């Protein structure tokens, strides 16, 4: 069973600059691109780590999505792995933080005070037990309303 780690980066700049920063971070972390979907004001990229044979953790897969609206881009990064353990969850969180730190370096905000990373807090759905955002009004798995 895999536990996803999700984080967001609110970016005030051009979508092209953000995409460039993301691609540089992917290259710097030596990640392999599996799928890219790039449009004018949004993009979606799936990348993964290469298998490390002398490691206790599974390779991490990243799903990176960005959308641009009203002069601001929202970058959502989700990290997951095949199996989960305490060390794997810690590794996933560390890798997502490393990735977003690199994105912030390669694509810094125009307005420095808005250069923030927000973790999305997750809780189990009371009905089905799947992990959902704490602020969710509807479970995306069982469709229970809160």
Secondary structure, 3 states (H helix, E strand, C coil): CCCCEEEEEEECCCHHHHHHHHHHHHHHCCCEEEEEEECCCEEEEEEECCCCCCCCCCCEEEEEEEEEECCEEEEEEEEEECCCCHHHHHHHHHHHHHHHHHHHHHCCCCCHHHCEEEECCEEECCCCCCEEECCCCECCCCCCEC
